[in-house]
Amino acid sequence: MRTDQIDRLVYDISSRFDSAITPSEARALIPTPDADRSVDWLSDVLSDIGIGNETIEDISSLAMDRFHDVGLYCVDETVFVFYFDPLRHVVYFRDLDTGLVSTAEEFLAAPPELASNGKNPLVIRYFEVAEESLAAIPGVETHWFFSPLWKFRGYFVQAGIASLLTNLFAVGTSLFAMVVYNRIIPSNALSSLLVLVVGMAILLIADYLVKTVRSKLLGAAGVEADLIIADRLFTQVLDIQYKSRNGSVGQMANVLKEYEQIREFFTSAALVSVIDLPFALIFVGFIWFLGGIMVIPVVAGILFLFAITWYMQPRMKKIAERSLEDAHNKHSVLVETLSGLETVKLLGAGGILRRRFKTVLARQSSIAEESKRQSFFSSNLTQEIQQGVQIAVVAIGAIAVSDGEFGFGAIIACTILSGKALLPFAQLAQLLSRFNQIVSGYKALDELMKQPVEHENKKQFIKRGRYKGAIRFENVSFSYPNSPQAALKDVSLEIAPGDRVAIVGRVGSGKTTIGKMITKLFVPDDGAIFIDGADIRQIDPAEIRENIGLVSQEPWMIAGSVEQNVVLGAPNAGTDEMLWASELAGVSDFVNRHPDGFKMMVAERGEGLSGGQRQAISIARALVRKPPILLFDEPTSSMDARSERNLIARLKETQLNCTVIVITHRTSLLALVDRVIVIDDGKIVGSGSVDAFLNATLSKTGNANKLETADDSVNV
């Protein structure tokens, strides 16, 4: 299937479900080279936005009575789309290659040469939105955390049934002891004892098998839900609006780390204890049935354990919240130190950061010690209550036996059952302590998931074709979060397709902010920005960035080869494009001298490379996709004069056929542009040709090479 057909299907099928997704958004969601984009890729993309699919063998089994029914009928490279027309109650088939439309009867009566070549069998993909009724639990079906758990609720229900069986099996042990003491020993019935032992052996084997099945069910549910939830969390991080980010990188990383505790809870024995909790009442019932008044100390013990839990709950909740806050702060200091370790060493700032770390660590240790004290208190008191209950059961049982109400076996059976009845409640305080930690982590994650994102569920973007590169600002104003001063004030500018423009101004004047607005990292507080005449608020951010080659002030590298870093974000770039961009950007100058060439490994954040080399890779990365807009933000600030001259010469000689925007302080880069826009204090204060700007700067400062000292009121 051709890539244009895949792109059209992505948009057409998602639109039919009122969840329109543009091809650019789909490629950003699941990056895949064009050659690998298939029906399977299409299904994965649609599944990610809530449109389920299934593969069926017989098209006649489709239920064509719903409005949204749509599917694909594929044999090798031939693809037909089938859909249901609710007005005519007819199923239509459309040939993607010819556009021919036929009814289901016509299509199935004479299918147009769909014999498979044997390599790819007939595939029918049927897409639909799940229509589960969850009115009793509103919001569960769409909640980021609870919907995956609800999806696999069958596993949890089956695990609950397994827990019921294991608890019933556990009663068998106490009944065995009671029968032995009351019947077997007095009558010396050893043959009957053998039968009982064999029966108990079978019961134990069954108990083991049921517990194994329960563990597998909970494990399967946990793994499946974990994959969905973790993917949603990471997708949220990637999609959060840049303006809405809260906290430092370290704090955000620690928030994500909290999910590990939640995941571990749902895959650990703690969840089994929670499931077993209500079934403990079964043991209480059997104690009453077998021992009558011997149930009184058991019930009293359960009430005491509840009282301890209720008493401890507020304290443990407060400890969990303080512990989470201190963990965030500690992680923030660690990430801050590790990310700037070289600078910390060179500045001798280790002492300051060490003091900060020790302060946070001391606070966290104090909280941990308080948590241990509370835990020891509840644990020791719980053990004493359990022992006291067993003593009371034996004592009351002895009185009852002496009165002839029960046999000796009843005491043994009720003692065993009392331990089993109290065990889940004895663990309740520890479970709630852990639950408080999980709730604190969940709240932090929920706050993260509630932050505004670039792709809102209810917002649908219109797909656009190839961009021309026209950019227009109309009275744009913008302020950064928590900043009292506006970064841009009533900015208006226009850049035509193919224009080569420099934006200059002193530090903090708003140059970089303009670049971030063009790439839709931020949207205007007032005014509007247009690309090719369309307001960027109606364009998918992924589509905008797909059409802009950006070189940022601080080049960012991933741990991997030079080749991987050059083609990062451009999955369709081949070797020829990669080599062309690398030659143009100057990457080949240092890569060709290395024995590994483009397979040379780059450390995290580009460590091991000079600043100029990192910038060269960043420039090649922008060029490799051959975008209609190139946006350079101080692209040569770390390069030596010779490397910069060579880069400028190569770029001038190359027909890039695109709009070029250069944000710079250097006059040397003005050789790449035809027009200069001057910005100061967030306002456009001048615009004109390069020669006019240099002459005006020279007349004001006496040195045309020092843009940063130029009077920003220069009229050009």
Summary of the structure (lengths in Angstrom):
residues: 716
radius of gyration: 34.9
end to end distance: 54.0
largest distance: 121.0
contacts: 2214
relative contact order: 0.07
helix: 59%
strand: 13%
